[in-house]
């Protein structure tokens, strides 16, 4: 029984280290890098929704139905607005080379993988 508990403790520690290592793989994108990472690209999110980022500054989000908005890179961050609102919400943008991570003002994270 004690050996089993020790194995669980070691397994948990290894998992925690793996999470820390994964977190270090994400790197912040600068304004021009963020623009290149998004323009003309399509992402699929963990919830199954998809989003395309058109060069015109329009973006199409689909989670069962189409929703058109606008996107831009402002002060090095990804920003978007969705009608009927005209308010822009901005996020830090990070990549691990295969996915993009949008980091909100209060630390909320959304991950999208390239289609």
VEXDREN-2710 file (C-alpha; in Angstrom, 1 decimal):
% VEXDREN-2710
k/r/px/py/pz
1/UNK/0.0/0.0/0.0
2/UNK/2.8/2.4/0.9
3/UNK/4.6/1.6/-2.4
4/UNK/1.3/2.4/-4.3
5/UNK/1.0/5.8/-2.5
6/UNK/4.7/6.5/-3.4
7/UNK/4.0/5.7/-7.0
8/UNK/1.0/8.0/-7.1
9/UNK/3.1/10.8/-5.5
10/UNK/5.9/10.3/-8.1
11/UNK/3.4/10.2/-10.9
12/UNK/1.8/13.4/-9.7
13/UNK/5.2/15.1/-9.5
14/UNK/6.1/14.0/-13.0
15/UNK/2.8/15.3/-14.3
16/UNK/3.3/18.6/-12.7
17/UNK/6.7/18.9/-14.2
18/UNK/5.3/18.1/-17.6
19/UNK/2.8/21.0/-17.2
20/UNK/5.5/23.4/-16.3
21/UNK/7.6/22.3/-19.3
22/UNK/4.6/22.7/-21.6
23/UNK/3.9/26.2/-20.2
24/UNK/7.5/27.2/-21.2
25/UNK/6.9/26.2/-24.8
26/UNK/4.5/29.0/-25.4
27/UNK/6.0/32.3/-26.7
28/UNK/4.5/35.7/-26.9
29/UNK/4.0/37.0/-30.4
30/UNK/4.8/40.7/-31.3
31/UNK/2.4/42.7/-33.4
32/UNK/3.8/41.8/-36.8
33/UNK/4.2/38.2/-35.8
34/UNK/0.6/38.1/-34.5
35/UNK/-0.7/39.5/-37.7
36/UNK/1.2/36.8/-39.8
37/UNK/0.0/34.1/-37.4
38/UNK/-3.7/35.1/-38.0
39/UNK/-4.1/36.7/-41.4
40/UNK/-5.7/34.2/-43.9
41/UNK/-5.6/31.4/-41.3
42/UNK/-8.4/29.3/-39.8
43/UNK/-8.4/27.9/-36.2
44/UNK/-10.4/25.2/-34.5
45/UNK/-11.0/25.6/-30.8
46/UNK/-11.3/23.0/-28.1
47/UNK/-15.1/23.5/-28.0
48/UNK/-15.3/22.5/-31.7
49/UNK/-15.9/26.1/-33.0
50/UNK/-13.9/27.5/-35.9
51/UNK/-12.7/30.9/-36.8
52/UNK/-11.2/32.4/-40.0
53/UNK/-9.2/35.6/-40.0
54/UNK/-9.6/37.4/-43.4
55/UNK/-7.0/39.9/-44.7
56/UNK/-9.8/42.5/-44.9
57/UNK/-10.0/42.6/-41.1
58/UNK/-13.2/40.6/-41.0
59/UNK/-13.4/37.4/-39.0
60/UNK/-15.9/34.6/-39.2
61/UNK/-16.6/32.5/-36.0
62/UNK/-18.8/29.4/-36.3
63/UNK/-20.0/27.5/-33.3
64/UNK/-23.1/26.0/-35.1
65/UNK/-23.9/29.3/-36.9
66/UNK/-21.9/32.0/-38.6
67/UNK/-21.0/35.1/-36.6
68/UNK/-19.1/37.9/-38.4
69/UNK/-16.9/40.3/-36.6
70/UNK/-13.8/42.4/-37.1
71/UNK/-10.2/41.8/-36.0
72/UNK/-7.0/43.8/-35.8
73/UNK/-3.6/43.9/-34.1
74/UNK/-3.5/46.8/-31.7
75/UNK/-0.6/47.6/-29.5
76/UNK/0.8/44.2/-30.1
77/UNK/-2.4/42.4/-29.1
78/UNK/-5.1/40.6/-31.0
79/UNK/-8.3/42.6/-30.8
80/UNK/-11.9/41.9/-32.0
81/UNK/-15.3/43.4/-32.0
82/UNK/-18.7/41.7/-32.6
83/UNK/-21.9/43.5/-33.7
84/UNK/-24.0/45.0/-32.4
85/UNK/-21.2/46.1/-30.0
86/UNK/-18.5/48.5/-31.2
87/UNK/-16.2/47.8/-28.2
88/UNK/-12.9/46.1/-28.9
89/UNK/-11.7/43.3/-26.6
90/UNK/-7.9/42.6/-26.8
91/UNK/-5.8/39.5/-25.9
92/UNK/-2.2/38.6/-25.8
93/UNK/-1.3/36.1/-28.4
94/UNK/1.1/33.2/-27.9
95/UNK/2.2/30.2/-30.0
96/UNK/3.8/26.9/-29.4
97/UNK/4.3/26.4/-33.2
98/UNK/1.2/24.3/-33.8
99/UNK/-1.5/26.3/-31.9
100/UNK/-2.3/29.8/-30.8
101/UNK/-3.3/30.8/-27.3
102/UNK/-5.4/33.9/-26.6
103/UNK/-4.7/35.3/-23.1
104/UNK/-7.3/37.7/-21.7
105/UNK/-6.8/40.6/-19.5
106/UNK/-7.6/38.6/-16.4
107/UNK/-5.7/35.4/-17.5
108/UNK/-8.5/33.6/-19.2
109/UNK/-7.0/31.4/-22.0
110/UNK/-8.5/30.1/-25.2
111/UNK/-6.5/27.7/-27.4
112/UNK/-7.0/27.4/-31.2
113/UNK/-5.3/24.9/-33.5
114/UNK/-4.6/25.6/-37.1
115/UNK/-7.1/23.9/-39.5
END
